[in-house]
């Protein structure tokens, strides 16, 4: 890699580390709040609802409680399905989101029934027209609940006024434009003061922010939507006699920020349950020909950073391992497995490129990563010449797809098929 490229990556690493730090976040929030006060504006929360999205069905049920609890001006915008570039595996996402919504709903005292199929397309169009008609009025929160519930329960839609087709389309196009401007790309997204919060399990961040700004009408009360947490903190003691549990297939990418902040926690949970972990490494989406648009990439890295800060996981000073660094890193996985240090190596690599700014595309950087994981540099140099990892990565990708999943980190444990670092609580439940 040319020296100028190394210098550019180092500069980007430094800038992003500052931006993703808690201090950087606090500074941006302070600037936003000062501007709001100068302009005498209320706390305005924009919510984007996709009526045929299971996550939006759950998020919409949070609107009334949020408005009642917090001193906010809630603006509801109606959006359609995201572009293909945002969801390159649309059919898999639809099927998975129905299962996932039914999994997380009970965590918030909600239900998600009739999750075996999507709503009818003609009914979706009618529902959108009803919601757009109500969006500017005082009844939108009642309408969105009634319409969404009816749509997803297979009942007839309520006899409500509908906007004209052209007005509906105009609203949805403008809403999508605003959502992109505010930094998101999916339904069930809440946006406030320069930050986005996707779905119920990110609302605790919005609540914490509003509480800090004095917008909580009941500050002594518990948050409405706390984050579900995995309980395990450490590994099984050496003297434990617990029998081996069902294995965990851990699908992971070296370029995934979410993989970076979850790997050690996965191994800790597995250790506590005496469950073997099979590391199923795959190429990053971009290196598999799947697009990751800018607003999607930016949301992911910022979301991973705030999750890392909350969980006290190292993250933020990253050196993007796209391309050669990832290929070099994956080429060493068979060696690490053969030497019995695959977990240590994976953690070392992910922390190195995502928390320490190590350039894994250089021998110096890779040597640091490998030697602290217990590998010998002369063995590493030989392994770098072996392309056998490519067939393994492709077989892992095919297995991931065959399971109905496509993104990382993902987990297969018994009957549980889980996607995302924020589903470790469900992984723990699958191990019980």
N, C-alpha and C positions, 0 to 999 in steps of 0.2 A: 504494500500500500504506500503511495507517495507520501512524503513527509507533510505536504500541505494538507492532505486529507486527515492525517493523524492530528495535526494541529487544529483543524476545523472541528473534529470530533471532540477533542479535549475542551475547546471553547464552548461547544454546545453542552457538553457535560457540566461544565462549571455554571453556565447560565441556568440550565434546567434544575440543577441542584438547589440553587438559590430560590428559584420559582416554586419548587415543590416542597421546600422546607416549611415548617410550621411558622417560622418568622416571616417568610415570604407571603404565606397565606394570610397571616394576621395583618400585614401591611396593606395588602390589597383590600381586605375587608374594611379596615379603618378608612381607607380612601373612599370606598363606596358609601360608607355610613356618613362621612362628613359631607359628601355631595348630596345625599338624601336629605340631611338636616338643612343644608343651605337652601335647597329647593322646596322644603316643607312638604315633602312627599310622604305618603304612607308606606308601610312595609308591603310592597307589591310582590306577590308570588304568582308566577305564570305556570299553569298546569296544561299539559298537552295530552289529550285523550284520543286514543285509537279504539274505536268501539268494538272492533273484532279482535282485540288483543286481550288475552286473559289477564296479563299484568295490569292493564288499564282497568279492567273490571274490578280488581282488588283495590287499586289505587284510588279509583273514583269513590269508593266507600270510605276513604279517609278524608274526603273534602269537607264534609259537614263537621266532623270532630275537630279538624284543624282550624276551621274558621271560628268555631265556638270557643276553642281554647286560646287562640292567639289573636292578637290585634293586627290583623293582616287584611289587605285587599286582595282577594283571590280572583284571578282572571282565568277563565276556562277557554281553551282553544281546541278545536276539533281538527284532527289530522287523519290522513289515510295511512296505508301501509308504507313503510320506508322503501327507499330505492333498493334495487337489487345489489348495488355496490355495498350497501350497509348490512344486508342480510344475504350473503351469497348462497346460503343453504336454507332457503325460505321454508321448504316443506319440512325439513328436520326441525327448524325453529318452531314452526306451528305445532307440530306434534309434541315436542319437548315442553313448550311453554304451557300447554294444557296440563301435562303431568306435573310440572313444577308448581303451577298455580295451586293445584289441589294439594300439593305437599306443604307449601308455605302458608296457605290460608289459615289452617288451625292455629298456627303460631301467633296469629293476631285476632283470634276469636271469630274468624270468618269461615265461610264455606265456599267451595267451588264445585258445583254439581254439573252433570251432563258434559263432562270434559272429553268425551270420546270423538267429537267432531266439531268443525268450525260452523259458525252460523251461516245461514243461506245468504248468498250474495245480494239478492234483491232486498232482503230484510236489512242487510247492512246499509244499503243505500238509503232506505227509508229512515233508519235510525240516525244516520248522519244528518239527514235533512231536518229531523226533529231537533237534534242537538244544536245545529247551527241556528235554527229559528229561536231557540231559547238562550243561546250563548250570551246575548247582550242584555238579557233581562234578569229579573230577580229570582226566576224559577229554575235556573239552570241546574242547581244542585239537586233539586227534587227530580227534575226531568232526567238528568244523567243517571241517577240511581234507578229510576223506574224503567227507562229504556234499556240500559245495560243488563239489568236483571232479567227482564223479559227476553231479550235477545239470546242470552246464554242459557236460559232455562227451557228454551223451546216453546215459550208461551207467545201468544199474539202480542204484538207491540201495542202500547196504549194509543187511543185515538187522539193524538196530539197534532197541533199545527206543524206543517213542514215548510221549510224554506224552498224557494224555487231552485231548480237544478243549477242554473247559472250562479245564483247567490251562494249555494252550497259549495260549488267548486271554487269560486272566488275566495270564500272564507278559508277553505282547506289549503289552497295554494299559499295564501298569505300566512296562515298559521305555520306551515312547513318552513316558509322563508324565515319567519321570526324565530322558530325553534333552532334553525341552523345558526342564525345570528347570535342566539343566546348560548350556543355551544352544545346542542344535543341533536339526536337523530332518530329516537324511538318514541313510541307512545309511553304512557305512564311516567313521563318526565316532569319533574318540578324544577323550576328555575327561579333563583332569587339572588340578586346582587352579584352577578358575574359567575355564579356556580350552578351546576346542575346536579340533581339528585334523582336517580332512576329507581322507581319502584318502592314498595313498602319498606324494604330492608335498607333503604338509604334515608328514610324520613327522619331517623334519629339525628342525623347530621343537621338537617334543617331545623329541627326542634331545638337542638343545642344552640344553634346560631341565634334563633329568635329569642331564646331564653337569655342569652348573653346580652342582647340588645334591649332587654326590658319589655319585650312584647308578649310575654307569657302572662295571661290573666290569672293563672293559678300556679305561681312559681313553686309552691311547696309540694305540688302533686307530682306523681311519677310521670315520665314521658309516655305519650300515647303509643308510640311505635318503637320500642327498644329493639336493638339488634340481637337476633338469636346468636348465641355464642357456643362454640365447642367447649367442652369442659376440661378435657385432658390438658395438662400442663407439662408433663414429663414422661419419661420412658419407664417401662417395667423394670422393677428391681432385679438384680442379677440372681437372687435366690428364689424367684417366683417359680411355682410349679404349674402355673396356668397352662392349659393345653393350647396348642396352636389354633388360631381362629381362621375363618375364611380369608383368602387372600384379597388384597386390594390391587386392582390394575389402575395405575396412576399414569394417565396420559399427560405429557408435559412437553413444552417447547422452551428452548433456551432463549427465545426472543419474547416471551410472554411475561409482561410485568406481573400479572396475577399468579403465574407459575412461580415467579421469584419470591413472592411474599407468602406462598403457601407451602412450599416444599418441606421445610423443616417441621412445620406444624403437622403435616401429613405423617411424617416419619415418627413424630412424637406420639400421635394418636395411635398409630399402628403398634408402636412399642408398648404402649399402655395396654393394648388389647392382645398382645402377642400375635399380631396378624402380619404375615409376610407381605411385602410390597413388591410388586413387579413394575419396574419403571418402563413405561411404554413411550419412548421419545419419538416425536414427529417433527418434521420440518415446519417452520413458521408458515402462517397462511400466505403471506406475501411470496415466500419462496415456493409455495405450491400453486401460484398463479391466482390466488384469491385476493381481491382488493381490500385495502384498509384505508378508507378516506380520512382526510386530515382531521375533521371534527370528531370522528370515531376514535382515532388514535390519541388525540389530545384528551378526550374524556377518559379513556381507559387509563392513561398514565397518571392523570390527576386523581382519579378515583382510587387507583392502586396506592398512590402516595398517602391519601388520607386514611385508607384502611391500614396501611403499614404503621402510620403514626399512632392510630388507636390501639393497634395490637402490639406495638413496640417491636416491630420487625424492621431490620435495616433496609433502607430503600431511599432512592432519590438522586444519588450521584451516579448516573448511568452513562455507559458508553455503548451505544446501540450495536448489538452484535449481528446485525443483518448481514447476510452473505458469508464471506470467508470466516469470520469469527465463529459463527454458528456451525459451519461445516467442520472446522477444526475441533470445536467443542464436541460435536456429536461423534466424530471419528474416534474419540477416546472413550466413549461409553463402553464398548466391548472390553477394552483393556481394564477399565475401572471395575466392571463386573467380574472379570477373570481374577482380579487381585482382591476382590471382596470389599472394595471401597466405593461402590457406585453411589451410595447415598451421600457419603462425604464429598465425593467429587461433584455431584450435582449441586449440592448446597454451595460449595466453594465457587463453582462457575457462576451460578445465579447471583450470589452475593457479590462476587467480584465485578460483574458487568453491570448490575443494577443498583448496587449500593456503594461501591468503591471506585467506580469509574475506570476499571481496568480494561484495557484494550486487548481482548483475547485474540485479535488478529496478528499480534506481535508475539515473537518468541519470549520476550521478557514478560509480557503480561500472562501468557499461557503457562509459563514456567511457575510463576507465582501461584496461579490457580491450582495447578496439578501437584506441585510438591507439598503444599500444605494439606492436600487431601491424601497424601501418602503414596503418590506415584513417583517413580524414578524417571528423571528427565530422559535418560537414554532409551528407556522403554517407550516413553511418550513420542520421541522422535521417530521411532520405527512404526508405531501405531498410526501416526499421521499419514503414512503412505498407503494405508489400507482403506479401500473404499467399501468394504463389506457392510459398513453401517447403513449405507443407502438402502439396501434391500430390507434391512430390519426396520428402518424408519417408515418405508413404504408399507410394509406388512402391518405395522402398528397403526398407520393411518387408515388402512383398509378395515382393520378390526374396529377402530373407532367409528367409522362410517357404518359398518355392519350393525353396530350396537344402537344406531340411531343418533349418534352424537357427531360433532364435527369440530368443536372448539376446545381449547385447553385453558386451564387445567380441567380435566374430567376424571371421573372415578367410576369404576365398576366393582361392586362388592356384593356378592350374592345376587339378589334380585334388584338391588339398587343401582340405578344409572343416574349419575349426578354431574352437573356442569357448574363450575365456578368455585373460586376459593371461599366464597361466602356460604357454601353448602357443607362445610365440615361438620356442623351440628347434625346434619342428616347422615353423613358418613359414620359418625359415632353411633347414631341410632341403628344403622345397618349392622354394626359390629356387635350390638347387644344381643 
